[in-house]
Amino acid sequence: MKKHLASFRDFLVTGNLGPVTPHMTLKEVAETLGPPDGWNVDDGHPVPVYWFFGNLEISFDSIAPYQMNWFQIEGAAQLCGKSDSLTEQLKVSLDGFNGETKPSEFLAAGLWDSRQATVYYAALSDDILLNICAGGIQIHFQVDTAFIGDREAIEHLNESALSRFVRDVDSRTKVDSIYSYPRTAAEEIPGALNWRSLSGQDYLDLIR
């Protein structure tokens, strides 16, 4: 099976991770990466449609030809160095990014038009949720909320000035997972988590 080297920067811009694109079918993925390391089985479907290749996870539609729904780099906080191996067949050149790259650094890197990118944020119990959606890319971040002490995250969010909230959160993030969709990525608003949003440019302006 041929080995591939993908550019992380190109992935963030195009949604394509080297030879893997969000428009592939299950058969095309198998031809490119070989058999998966594992999969999830749904009792209602005879064909496993959630595949694992190391830290690369892929969801397929349950109806032939099993078109891809999305793929993700799971555990992206561990990305480090000049390059990292996602699977035995797929290595990624990190191009200066890593699992510690902050939302503001992604937005300022010239990957996307920051006016078109959207930053979504919400609070749930003790957690602050934040992600960036730009084209078909969605980056989820972990936020270290130790700085809010015993307060509920939603209380902190509601009572903080937006500029202070953004500065507090941005510096305390790690990349959690990165999804690539065959369509424009977005969070449902309003949704169960009451997502709020900013344009990427507004987010950067609040950081400065």
Backbone torsions as a table, in degrees:
resi	resn	phi	psi	omega
1	MET	NA	129.5	-177.1
2	LYS	-65.4	139.3	176.0
3	LYS	-92.4	146.8	-175.0
4	HIS	-127.5	146.2	173.0
5	LEU	-116.9	120.8	-178.4
6	ALA	-107.6	151.4	174.3
7	SER	-92.7	124.4	178.8
8	PHE	-65.0	-39.4	178.8
9	ARG	-63.0	-45.5	178.2
10	ASP	-61.3	-38.5	177.3
11	PHE	-58.9	-46.1	-179.0
12	LEU	-66.4	-30.1	-179.6
13	VAL	-80.9	-44.8	-170.7
14	THR	-102.9	-21.9	-173.3
15	GLY	85.8	-1.8	179.8
16	ASN	-101.1	126.7	179.9
17	LEU	-101.3	86.2	-174.0
18	GLY	59.9	-121.8	-177.8
19	PRO	-80.3	-7.3	-176.7
20	VAL	-94.1	121.2	179.0
21	THR	-123.3	154.3	-178.9
22	PRO	-73.7	3.1	179.9
23	HIS	-103.4	6.3	-176.2
24	MET	-79.9	160.0	171.9
25	THR	-97.3	168.9	178.2
26	LEU	-57.1	-43.6	-179.1
27	LYS	-63.1	-41.5	-179.4
28	GLU	-66.4	-37.3	176.9
29	VAL	-64.8	-43.4	179.6
30	ALA	-62.1	-38.8	179.1
31	GLU	-68.3	-29.2	-176.9
32	THR	-87.5	-43.0	-173.4
33	LEU	-110.7	-8.0	-177.0
34	GLY	82.3	-169.7	-179.1
35	PRO	-68.3	147.1	-179.5
36	PRO	-72.0	162.0	174.5
37	ASP	-71.7	-25.2	179.6
38	GLY	-173.1	173.7	179.9
39	TRP	-157.3	162.3	172.4
40	ASN	-100.0	140.1	-179.4
41	VAL	-109.5	128.7	174.2
42	ASP	-100.8	125.1	-176.9
43	ASP	-58.0	-23.8	-178.0
44	GLY	-84.2	-6.3	-176.8
45	HIS	-131.4	130.9	-177.5
46	PRO	-72.4	-21.9	-177.6
47	VAL	-104.2	124.9	176.2
48	PRO	-62.9	124.7	-174.0
49	VAL	-119.5	17.3	170.7
50	TYR	-132.0	111.8	-172.4
51	TRP	-111.8	149.7	176.9
52	PHE	-119.4	128.6	169.6
53	PHE	-126.3	91.7	-174.6
54	GLY	57.8	-124.8	178.8
55	ASN	-88.5	5.6	176.3
56	LEU	-98.4	122.2	-179.1
57	GLU	-121.8	139.4	-173.3
58	ILE	-132.3	132.2	176.2
59	SER	-108.9	131.5	179.5
60	PHE	-115.7	155.5	172.2
61	ASP	-65.6	150.4	-175.6
62	SER	-85.2	-1.2	-178.9
63	ILE	-113.4	134.7	177.7
64	ALA	-53.9	139.6	11.2
65	PRO	-88.3	25.1	175.2
66	TYR	59.4	57.7	178.1
67	GLN	-65.7	145.4	179.5
68	MET	-68.2	135.7	172.1
69	ASN	-85.1	-42.3	178.0
70	TRP	-174.3	164.7	166.6
71	PHE	-131.7	158.5	-179.0
72	GLN	-141.7	150.2	166.0
73	ILE	-92.6	109.8	-179.9
74	GLU	-90.3	150.9	-179.9
75	GLY	64.3	35.8	-175.1
76	ALA	-67.8	-14.9	176.5
77	ALA	-60.7	-20.8	-177.2
78	GLN	-87.0	-5.1	179.8
79	LEU	-64.3	128.7	-178.3
80	CYS	-158.4	166.0	178.3
81	GLY	82.0	-167.4	178.3
82	LYS	-78.3	-28.8	179.4
83	SER	-153.2	163.1	-178.7
84	ASP	-147.6	145.1	179.3
85	SER	-92.9	121.3	176.7
86	LEU	-86.9	-41.0	177.8
87	THR	-139.8	177.2	177.1
88	GLU	-64.8	-27.5	-176.9
89	GLN	-100.6	-11.0	-170.6
90	LEU	-132.4	116.7	176.6
91	LYS	-115.4	146.8	-177.3
92	VAL	-121.9	129.4	171.5
93	SER	-80.6	121.0	-169.7
94	LEU	-79.3	-14.3	171.6
95	ASP	55.0	35.5	177.0
96	GLY	90.7	-5.7	176.6
97	PHE	-96.2	163.8	174.9
98	ASN	-162.8	-174.8	-177.9
99	GLY	-69.1	-12.1	179.0
100	GLU	-96.1	-3.1	-178.6
101	THR	-61.7	130.5	-175.3
102	LYS	-84.0	156.9	177.0
103	PRO	-52.5	-44.2	-179.0
104	SER	-63.4	-32.7	179.3
105	GLU	-71.4	-38.9	174.1
106	PHE	-61.6	-45.1	-175.6
107	LEU	-68.5	-28.7	-178.1
108	ALA	-91.7	0.4	-172.4
109	ALA	-85.0	1.5	180.0
110	GLY	74.6	19.8	178.8
111	LEU	-73.5	-40.1	-175.3
112	TRP	-137.8	165.6	169.0
113	ASP	-69.7	112.7	-174.3
114	SER	-63.2	-19.7	177.8
115	ARG	-76.6	-21.1	-179.9
116	GLN	-96.2	-22.3	176.5
117	ALA	-73.1	150.9	-179.6
118	THR	-126.1	134.3	174.3
119	VAL	-104.2	121.9	177.9
120	TYR	-106.2	141.0	178.0
121	TYR	-146.2	151.9	-178.3
122	ALA	-160.5	167.4	177.3
123	ALA	-124.8	142.3	178.9
124	LEU	-145.4	110.2	-179.5
125	SER	54.9	-116.4	-178.8
126	ASP	-93.5	4.3	-174.1
127	ASP	-107.9	144.0	168.0
128	ILE	-110.1	126.5	-178.0
129	LEU	-105.2	137.1	179.1
130	LEU	-148.6	135.2	172.7
131	ASN	-147.6	160.3	176.6
132	ILE	-112.3	132.6	172.1
133	CYS	-116.6	125.7	179.5
134	ALA	-145.5	111.1	-173.4
135	GLY	60.5	-130.3	179.4
136	GLY	-88.8	2.0	-177.4
137	ILE	-94.2	136.4	173.5
138	GLN	-132.5	119.6	-179.9
139	ILE	-107.8	120.7	177.2
140	HIS	-97.9	138.3	-179.4
141	PHE	-117.4	144.7	166.4
142	GLN	-86.8	139.6	177.7
143	VAL	-120.1	125.6	175.7
144	ASP	-78.3	110.1	-174.5
145	THR	-98.6	16.7	-179.9
146	ALA	-60.0	-26.8	-176.1
147	PHE	-67.4	-18.3	-179.6
148	ILE	-89.6	-0.8	176.1
149	GLY	63.8	-133.8	-176.5
150	ASP	-86.7	0.0	-178.5
151	ARG	-73.7	152.4	172.6
152	GLU	-71.9	144.2	-179.2
153	ALA	-60.7	-38.7	-179.3
154	ILE	-65.7	-35.1	177.1
155	GLU	-64.3	-45.1	178.6
156	HIS	-61.5	-44.5	-179.2
157	LEU	-61.7	-43.8	-176.2
158	ASN	-70.8	-28.0	-173.7
159	GLU	-100.0	-10.4	-178.1
160	SER	-91.0	143.0	169.1
161	ALA	-60.7	142.6	-174.3
162	LEU	-59.6	-40.4	-179.8
163	SER	-63.1	-40.2	178.6
164	ARG	-67.3	-42.7	179.9
165	PHE	-59.8	-46.5	-177.8
166	VAL	-63.6	-43.6	179.5
167	ARG	-64.3	-42.7	179.3
168	ASP	-60.9	-44.0	-174.8
169	VAL	-75.7	-44.8	-173.8
170	ASP	-55.7	-42.3	-176.2
171	SER	-75.5	-9.1	-174.9
172	ARG	-115.3	27.2	-177.3
173	THR	-106.2	154.4	164.2
174	LYS	-132.6	151.9	176.9
175	VAL	-70.8	132.6	179.2
176	ASP	-98.1	-61.5	179.6
177	SER	-150.9	156.3	-179.1
178	ILE	-129.6	122.3	-178.5
179	TYR	-104.8	148.6	170.7
180	SER	-125.6	122.4	-178.6
181	TYR	-110.5	153.0	175.6
182	PRO	-78.9	7.5	179.3
183	ARG	-140.1	177.8	178.9
184	THR	-67.7	128.4	-178.8
185	ALA	-81.7	142.2	178.7
186	ALA	-162.1	160.2	170.7
187	GLU	-98.5	149.2	177.7
188	GLU	-72.1	126.8	177.6
189	ILE	-132.4	126.1	-8.0
190	PRO	-76.7	155.3	178.6
191	GLY	-137.1	-172.5	-177.3
192	ALA	-61.0	-28.1	-178.1
193	LEU	-94.7	1.3	-179.4
194	ASN	53.2	55.2	179.1
195	TRP	-58.6	141.5	171.2
196	ARG	-115.9	162.0	-174.7
197	SER	-145.1	156.2	174.3
198	LEU	-138.1	151.1	169.0
199	SER	-70.3	156.0	177.5
200	GLY	-57.7	-36.9	179.8
201	GLN	-67.7	-41.3	177.0
202	ASP	-62.2	-38.6	178.1
203	TYR	-61.9	-46.6	178.9
204	LEU	-63.0	-39.6	-179.6
205	ASP	-63.5	-33.9	178.7
206	LEU	-73.5	-26.5	178.0
207	ILE	-72.8	-35.8	-173.1
208	ARG	-73.8	NA	NA
